[in-house]
Amino acid sequence: MLRKPVFDTLRRMLGRELRHQEVRQTGRTDGRAHDQTADPALADEAPCEDLAPRRIGPAGTELIRQFEGCARRRADGLIEAYPDPGTGGDPWTIGWGATGPGIGPGTVWTRAECDARLDADLARYGAEVAFAIGDAPTTQLQFDALVSFHYNTGAIGKATLTRKHVAGDHAGAAREFDRWCYAGGRVMKGLVRRREAESALYRRG
């Protein structure tokens, strides 16, 4: 898996170049040795030992699939995009919760396209979570819960939840999930259920 798109995303998030330690922490997202050809500027970096999970596990993947659904299947088997339930419009979503450029009214994908996008998104969001928590002690189930949270909110880089986890305040971090249940200024029952499930998964770790 090429790491350059991941590194580019992290640079944009931070507004600066990555430090060598940050590169090493992110470089083994898929559990294999860092592909030094992915970014020539990082060619002098050697792989390091994993300090925390770098890929979402089965429990996290199943939680995301459960809440995202892959909804709006048509009679012909194709999957169509739908509007955000909180805003009634943007961001439009398709498949397993995919959003972004090219997804809007009239967008239609096959199930295979939805599955492929989920795989790519899980790798990307997993890399961003791994970067955000650095070398903080993290179990696989905690990591899975954090990836699900980030997959849904995109907030791993700014949430108090992340800061508390990194500080080792796992009880405090678990309580932070419940704060993220709003969409369009309204409490959404689906988000309440999802945050409860993520918090429970995190606590199991």
ABEGO torsion letter per residue (X at the ends): XBAAAAAAAAAAAAGBBBBAAAAAAAAAAAGBBBBAAABAAAAABBBBBBABBABBBAAAAAAAAAAAGGBGBBAAGBBBBBBBAAAGBOBBBBEAGBBEBGBBBGBBBBAAAAAAAAAAAAAAAAAAAAAAAEABBBBAAAAAAAAAAAAAAGAAAABAAAAAAAAGBAAAAAAAAAABABBGGBBBAAAAAAAAAAAAAAAAX
